[in-house]
C-alpha cells in the first residue's frame, strides 16, 4: 500500500566523494551519465535490497554493487542511508499513488473504490513484488529504528486520508452500517489486503497476486460462503 512519505532525494552530501581503487568493477558516476539517470537505476535496486534484507542489513556497498558504482560514490547522491531509504519510499509510492487516487476518485460506490485500490495493489505486486516487500515492512522498520520513526511518523498520507473520506461518505449515505471508527475501517480493509500481498511475497508464490486478491475481495463482500 502506498505511503506518502517525503524524501530529500537531491540532498547535499556531508561526505567527500572518493572512488575505490580496490575494485575495477565498482566506479564512480559512469561517463556520460546524468545524476537523474543514475538515481533512476539506483532507487529500484535499493527497493529490491531493502525489501529482501531490511533497513538494518542493507548497506551502501550492497546498493552500489547492484548498479556498478562504489559505495563511496553513493554519497554524491545521498548523504546517509536514511536519505536513501526515504527516497526509495517516495519513489515506490509514486508508482502506486496515481492508480490509488484514480480508483478512489472514479469509482462510484465504496465497493468499487475499495476493490479498485486492492486490485491496483495486486497489479503492482505482479509487476514488481519488491513493492510489496518494501511497503509492507515499513511499520515494523519504524518500530525498530528511531531515526525512521522520527522521519516518518506523523507525515500526511494522501491515500489514508482519501480512504477515510470515502468511508465517512459511505456511512452518511447508508452504504455501510457500522459503529467502527474510520481509522479501524481503513486498518481492516487495507491491512487485510497488505496481509494477502505480504503472505504471497514471503511464500514466494509464483501465482498472480491478482487471483488471490480476487478471493479476498469475494470474501469481504460476503460472497465466498454458500448461503445456508
Buried (B, 14 or more C-beta within 10 A) or exposed (E): BBBBBEBBBEBEBEEEBEEBEEEEEBBBBEEEEEEEEBBEBBBBBBBBBBBEEBBEEBBBBBBBBBBEBBBBBBBBBBBBBBBBBBBBBBBBBEBBBEBBBEBBEEBEEBBEBBBBBBBBBBBBBBEBBBBBBBBBBBEEBBEEBEEBEEBBEEEEBBBBEBBBEBBEEBBEEEEBEEEEEBEEBBBEBBEBBBEBBBBBBEEEEEEBBBEBBBEBBEEBEEEEEEEE
